[in-house]
Amino acid sequence: MQLKTSLARLIQATLKNTFGLKRLRDGQETVIHRVLDGHNTLAVMPTGAGKSLCYQLPALLLPGRTVVVSPLIALMKDQCESLRRRGIEAVELNSALDAQALREAEAAVADGSARIVLITPERLVDADFMMQLRCHPVSLLVVDEAHCISQWGHDFRPAFLDIAPALNQLGRPTVLALTATATEPVTQDIRDQLGIAASDVVNTGAYRPNLHYRVEQVMGEKDKLEKTLALVKASAGSGLVYAATVKAAQAVWSLLEGAGESVGLYHGKLNAAERHAAQEAFMSGAVRVMVATNAFGLGIDKPDIRFVLHHQMPAGLDAYYQESGRAGRDGHDALCTLLFLRRDKAVQQFFMSGRYPETDDVQALYQALQQEPPDRDQHGWGLSVLKSRLGRPLNKLKVAASLLRHQHVAAQHSNGNFHLLQKKLSPAALQALVAQYQHKREQDQEMLENMVFYAQTGQCRWRLLLAHLQEQADVTPCGHCDNCQRIGALQAELAGQARQDAHEPAQAGQPSVARDMQAQAGSADGADGAATPRPGAATLPAQAAGFRPGDLVRVRRYGTGRVAAADSLSVTVEFEQGQQRIFQAGYVEPVPARPAR
């Protein structure tokens, strides 16, 4: 007891003296105590919940150093500068550093002066760097944006698969994985790879009442551009406008700049200096609006973003929650708007087609690795050389090479090049290695369909987001998204019309809003009589989807369950342990009743 009291006082003193804070939030306190007790932990906390403090404070109290694996250089730079401002010895190592800065950072790693070391995952396969890192004990390994470690995460990066093997080399330090979103398959994948027990998952919830979601349907590209301009002009404060493609981002940026808006542009085809300048201008407030692809924003700590506008829809609700969640990190109200044009779905389908290797991609790579590399001094094949030789997309080759390496078919040198370990695999064996990606393609397609469903539904948008993010589907509607506001207005109109009808009975043939809405909506249980309209049930009876409460149904990947509710577009299914999830009707299959004996 005395030891716990002493630790609590030490945590409080560090919190106040180093970070200038009076108290920890509930989720932060739980995670920090677990880490200091040596428990491998996965923390699922919404954007703005203070995930960084969950490793920064323990890093100052643990005996050894802390290594933080971050997916983006911009994220790493922001965190490193913040730590240094607080007087904490921190260094970053990434490809954006010049030679002098890199030497200084490596020296601080080698001599042990760096308390916190921030790296990209690619550094973990650098044998020389790992030798430097092992010179001094590592107490904590942090995986930031941990969904990137999972092949079921929306930002899967093959290099993140190098984290698990590196743990043994670093002496099995305590692991802290941090993310804002982790669905059930992603959570399981992270736990399996990093050795985290189910009891060591801390999920503080995803709901943020200050975010107000809405969707606007658009008729075409011209209409979409006009609405983007109108919404940006009508929105006060700092904002982000996301586009799915570089071409669309450039078009929106040109439109806003031409209209006199203070606007920056950020996408992956800009060089490093241009991206850095754009980021600095937005973070400092020199420009009000940033137009960007999804290359921008991961881990960006700008608390006063008042609106996030999606000019094109992202690939799924995980990505949408991450990107829209960059608004309102200060806790004040922020608006999150999606402009929905159905043919934008084709853009994401195009990206999907180039995301994962086919069997012939893996076979072509395997055959190429059988040959002698053009430069024997380079110790193996580089991916850029293989891309030129095979004429295949670099991303597919990266995933294929990672697949071969983790199946111990190929190995990777410290310079990043690959060579074969197994030279007599049959085509059937290679095909078996690729089979896992078939499931992933199906998963991606399902995620995209759910994104389209979100854009078209009449249900509470927060309710759908929370159901997708593994929270209970039977939560109370938020009351402040566009659908909840529309339904609230309809309910008020119904109540007013009902009062009017009670005093002035309608003549034959005279329209009645209350009667018409009641006839269209039906009651919640299918019986006659008035009922309060619920999201998504304003135009068809509750059983229009073909399901009734209590029906036994099956959903692929989730198993069997009972229908809790159904409307014209969706079915809410309750599974064995009482967990409820919302699905589009097309994903739910009725289970035929067994014939009585």
N, C-alpha and C positions, 0 to 999 in steps of 0.2 A: 504493500500500500504506500509506504514511504517513498519507494522508488518511482511509482506511478505519479505521485504528487510532485516529486522533484522534476520528472520529465515534463509534466504539464506546465510547471513554472518556467522551465527552460524554453519550451515551445512558445509560451506567452511572451517571454522577454525577447526572443528572437523575432517574433512577429511584430512587436512594437518597435524595437530598436533598429532592425534592418529594413523591414518592409513598411513601417509607418502605419500599421493596422491595429485596431483595437481587439478584434475577435475574428475567429474562423467561422466560416459557414459550416452547417452540419456535415455536408458531404466532404468538405475539405478536411475537417477534423477527423472523420472516420478513416479517410484514405491515409492521411499523414501518420496516424497512430499505427495502422496496419503496416505501413512501410517501415517505420522505426522498429516495429516488432519482428521484422524480417519476413513478412508474408508477401509472396508474389501476388500482385493485385491488378485487377482490371477495373479502371474507373470510367464509367460512362456518364459524362456530365455535359449538359448543354453548353453551347457557346456563351461565353460571358460568365460562366460559373466559377472561374478561377482555377482551371486545371494546372496551369504552370506553377502556382504556389505549392501544389501537392508534391512536386519534386524539389523545388527551389529551397523550401524551408528544411526538409530532411537532409538535403545535400550539405547544409551547414552544420548539422548535428552528427552525421555519420562519420566514422573514423577515416574511411577511404574516400576516393573521388567518385563523382557521379558522371556517367556517360549518357548523353541524350542523343538518340537517333531521331532526326527530323527529316521529313520528306522534301522540304523546299528550302532553298537558300534564303529566300526572303524571310521565311519564318525564323530560320536560324539566326539571321542577322538581327532581326528585331529583338529576339530573346536575349542574345548575347549582349547587345548594347544596353538593354534594360538592366541586366545583372551587373554590368560594369558600373553603371550609374549609381548602383547601390553599394559599390565598393567590394563586390564579390569577384574573385579571380576566375574569369571564364574566358574560354577561347573557342573559336569556331574553325573548322577545317572543311573546306569545300573548294570546288573548281573556280569560284569567282575571286578567290584571293590572289593577289600578285605574289611574286616569288619571295619578296621580303617578308610580307605578312605571313605567308605560309611557313617560312623558316622560323619565325618568332613563335608561332602557334605550336609547331612541332617541338621546339625547345622547351616550351612551358609544359608540354605533355611529358617529355622525357625527364625533366628535372623535378616533376611533381608539384610545381607551383600552381598549376591550373586545378582549381577545385571542381569546376564543372567544364566538361568537354562536350561540345556540340558537334555532331558529325552527320554526314549523309550515310545511308546504309551501304553505299558502294565502298566506303572506307574499310568495312569489315572484312573484305577479301584481300586487302593490301597487307601482305605478310610483314613488311617492314614497319608499318604503322601499328599493327597489332603487337609487335615486339616492344615498341615504345610504350604502348598502353599498358602492357603487362609489367612494366618496370616498377609500378606502384599499384597497390591494391585498389580494386574497384568495388565499392560497397553497393552501388545502385546503378542498374541499367534501365533507362527510361525509353520507352517506345512512344513517341508523340504521334498523334493521328494514327492510332494503332490499327484502324480498319484497313490501312494500306498493306498490312501483313497478310490479310486474308484474300484468297482468290475469289471469295464471294463479296468482298467489299467493292464499293463503287470506284475506288482509286487504287485498285490492286497494282502493286509494283513488284516485279520479280526480285529486285534487289533486297526487298524486305525479308525474303526467305533466308537471307544470310544471317539474320539476327539469332535465330535459334542455335545454329551450329557454333556461333561465336561465344555463347554463354559458357561452354566448357572451357574455352581458351582463356576466358576472363575469370575463371575460378568460381563459377556459379554465383554471381552476386544476386541480391534481391532484384526482382523485376517489377517495374510499374508500367503498365500499358494505359494510355490515355486516349480517349476519343469522345466525340460528341454524339456519334451514332453507331450502334452495333445491333443489328437484327440478330435473331437467334442463330442462324448459320454462321454469321460473322463472329459472334461471341464464342461459339463452340470452336471455331477455327483458331482464334487467337489463344484461347485457353489451351488447346491441344499443342500448339506450337511453342508456347512459352511456359508451360507447366503451371498453370493457374487453376486452383480448385474452384468448384462452383460456389463454394461459400466465401470465396475471396473476390467476388464480383460486386462492385459498389455501383448501383445505378440510382442516380438522384432524380431521375425523371426528365422528360424532354419538354414539358409544357412551359411556355413563357408567355404570360398573359399580356405583356406589353407589345407583342407582335400581332398585327392585324392583317390577316390574309384575305386576298381577293383575286379573282380571275376575271379578265375581260376577253370576250370572244372577239376576234377580228375577221374581216372579210377577205383580206389579201395583204400583200406586202406593202402596198401604198397606205392602206388603212392602218397597218401596224406601225409604220414609221410615223404617221401623223399622230397616233395615240401615244407613242413613245415620247415624242416632242411635247405634246400637251401635258402628259403626266409629269415629266421632268420639270417643265415650267411651273406647274401647279404645286409642286412639292417643295417645301422649305427645307433648308439644311443640306447636309452632305448626303450623297447617295451613290449607289452602285447600279450600273446597268449591265446585265449579263447577256452575252450572245453566245450561241453554240459554235459559230464559225468565225474565223478571222475576217472573212469577207463581210459578214453581217456586222461585226464589231466596227470595222472601218467605215461602213455605210452610216451607222448610227452616230459614230464620232463626228464624221463630216457634217451630218445634218445638224447636230447640236452645236458644233463650233460655228457653222454658218448662221445659226440663229442667235449667236452672241452669248451662248452659255459658256461658263467656266468649266472646261472639260478636258480630261486626259484620256489616253489610250494605252491599253496593256494587253499584249498577247504574246504567244510563244515564238513568233517569227521576228519580233524585235530583238536587237542585240542586247547584251547584258547591260550596257551603259544606258540605253534608252529605257529599258524596263526599270532600272534603278531610279532614274530621274522621274519617271512617271509615278512610281510608288512614293518617292519622297514628296513630290508635289501634292499628292492626295493626302498623305498622312499629316503633312504640315498644315493643310488647309489652303495651300496656294491655288489648288483647283477644287471646285465644289463637287464635281461629278466625275466618276471614273467609269469609262466604258471598257469592258474586259471580257475575255473568254475565261473558262474555268482555270486557266493558268494563274489567275490572280485571286488572292484572298485567303488561302489556307493558312490559318494562324495569324492573319493580320489583326493587330490589336488596335483598332480605331473605335473607341467606345460610342462616338456620337453620330454614327450613320443613321439617318432618319428614314431612309427608304432604300429598298432593293427592288429593282424592276427587272424581270426576266423578259427580254425581247424575244427569246426563243426558249422553249421548254428544255430542261436538262433530261438526262437519260432515265432518271428514276427519283423516287421520293427521298432516298438517302441523300443524294446530291442536292436536291432542292432544299431540304431542311438545312444542310450544311451551308449552302450559299445564301439562302434567305436569312439564316440565323446570324449572319454578320451584321445585321441591323440591330439597333437598340441594345448594345452591350452595356450601356449605362443605366439600363432599367427603365428609361423613358419610352413613350409610345413611338412605334415605328411601323411603317406600312410596307407590306410585302405583296407585290403585284406580279401576276403571270399573264402575259398576253398569249392567248391560245389561238393558233392557226393549225388546223388539223394536219396539213401537209408538212409541218415542221417535224412530225413523227418520222418522216423519211430521212431527215438529216441524221437523227440518232441511229436509225437502222443502217445507214451507210457506215457510220463509225463502228457499229457492232460487227459489220462484215469484215473489217480489217483488224479486229482486236485480238483474235485468238488464232493460233496456227491450225491448219488442216493437216491431215495425215501426210499429204504430199509435201507440205512445208517442212515437216520434221524429217521426212525421208531425204529430201534434197539437202538439208543441213547435215544430216548424218553421212550422206555420201560425200559431201564436200570435205568434211572433217577426216575422211579416210585418206585424202590426198595430202601430199607435202605442201605446207604453206609456201607462198611465193617468196617470203623472206624468212629463212630458217633462224636467223638471229633473233627474231621476234618471239620465238617460243610459242608457236600455235597460231591459230586463226583469229584475227580481230573481226568484230561484227561489221565494221564499216567495209572491210575488204569482202566479207561474205555477202553483204548487201549488194555490192557492185557485181560480184561474181554470179550470184543467183538471181538478181533482179527481183527480189522479194522485199516487202515492207520491213523496215528495221524493227518495228515493234513486235511483229510476228516472230522475227528471228530472235529477239531478246527473250520472249516467252518460251520459244522452242529450246533455245540454249539453256535457259534456266531449268526447264523440264528435264533435259538430258543430264544436267549436272546433279539435280536433286534425286534422280534415279540412279546415280553413280554410273551413268553411261559415258559421261564426259567430265572433264575437270577444267577448272579455270585457274590460270596463272595469276600472279600478283599484278601483272600488267594488264589484266582484263581479257587476255586471249584464251581461246579454248583448244583443247586437244582431246582425243577419244581415249577412253579407258577400255571400252568393250567394242571390238571390231567385227563381231560376227552375229549381230542381232538380225533376226528375220523381219520381213515386212510386217508380219502379223504381230510380232512383239512390239514394234514401233507403233502400230495402229492401236494396240492396247494402251500404250502410254498416253495417247491423245484422247482416248475415250472420255476422260474426265471433263474435257472442255465442252463436250456435247451438252452435258448437264448445265454447265455455266452459260452456254448460249441460250438455253431454254430459260434459265433464271433471268438473264438480261432482258429477254423478250417479255417475260412476265412483269419485270420492273417497269419497262416502258409502257406496257398496257395499263399498269396501275397509275402511272403518271398521267396518261390520257384520261383515265377514269376520274382522277382527282380534278382535272381541269373541267370535266363535264358534269360532275355530280351536283346534286342539290343538297347534299348533306353538309353538316358542319365540317369545315376543312381541318380544324384542329383534331376533331374526333378521328378523321381518316389518317392524319399524320401519326397520331399517338397509337392507333391500332397497328399501323405498319411498323412502328418502332418498338413493338412488343409490349406496349402497355395495354391496359384493359380497354376493350372496345365500347363498353357500356358507360363511358364517362359522360358527364353532363355536357351538353353542347356549350361551346365557349361563349356564345352570345354576342361576339364582336367581329366574326368574319363576315364576308359579304352575304353568304347564304343564311347565317343566323339572323343577320339584320333584315334580310328580305323576308324570312319566315316570320320574324317578329312583327314586321309591318303588315303582313298578311293576316296574322292573328289579331292584331289591333283592328284591322279593317273588318274581319269576320265578327269580332265582338261588337263593333259599332253597328254593323248591319243587322246583327241579331237583336240588338236593343231596339233598332228602328223597326224591324219586322214585328217585334212584340207589341209595339204601339200602333203601327200602321200596317196591317196585314196586306200582303201583296195581292193585287188584282190578278185574275187569270192571265197567264202569258207575260206578266211583268217579271223582269229578271231580278234575281236575288243573289248577291255575291255569296252569302252564307250558304244558301241551298246548293248553288252550283259547286262551291268548293267542297261541301260535304259529300255531294254525289261523286265528285272526282276522287276525293281522297279516301273515302270509306273510313271505317273505324279501325283502330289498331289491332283488334282481334277478329275482324271480319264481320262483326255483328252490325245490325242496323243502329242508327242513332248518331248523335253528334260526337265528334272526336277531335282532339287537338292535332292539327297536322304536324307531322314530324319531318325532319330533313329527308328529302329524296322521295317522299310519298305524296306529293301535292298533285300528281296527275293520274296516278293509277292505284288500284287497290293494293293492299300489302302483299297479297299472294300473286301479283302479276308475274313475278319471276318464276313461278311454278313451284315454290317451296312454302311450306307452312311450319310454324313453330312446332318443335318436337320431331320433325322429320330426321331420320338417320341419313347422313350424307358423308361423302368422302372428298377430301381435297388433297391433291398430289403434294407430297413432301410433308404434309401435316397429319395425314391419317384420317380416321373417322371421328365424327362428332355429331351433335344435335343442333338443328336450326334454332337459334334464339329469336331471330327476327328476319324478315325479308321484305324488300320493297321492289319497285320496278327495275332497279339497277343492281342492287347488291343483296348479299345474304350474310348475316352475322351468325357465325358458327361457334358453339361452345364445345371445347374439347375436354378430355378426361379430367384434367386437374382444375377445371373451372375457368381456364383462360379463354377469352373470346377474341375473335379476329373477324374483320370485315373482308369479304371477297366479292369480286365481280361474279355475277351469276354463272358466267361461262366457265369458271374455274371450279365450280361445285357440281359434283355428281351425286345423284340420288343412289342410295344403297337399297336394292330390292329387298322387300320383306321376305323372310324365310317362310316357305309354305308350312302350315301347321301339320303336324303328324297325327 
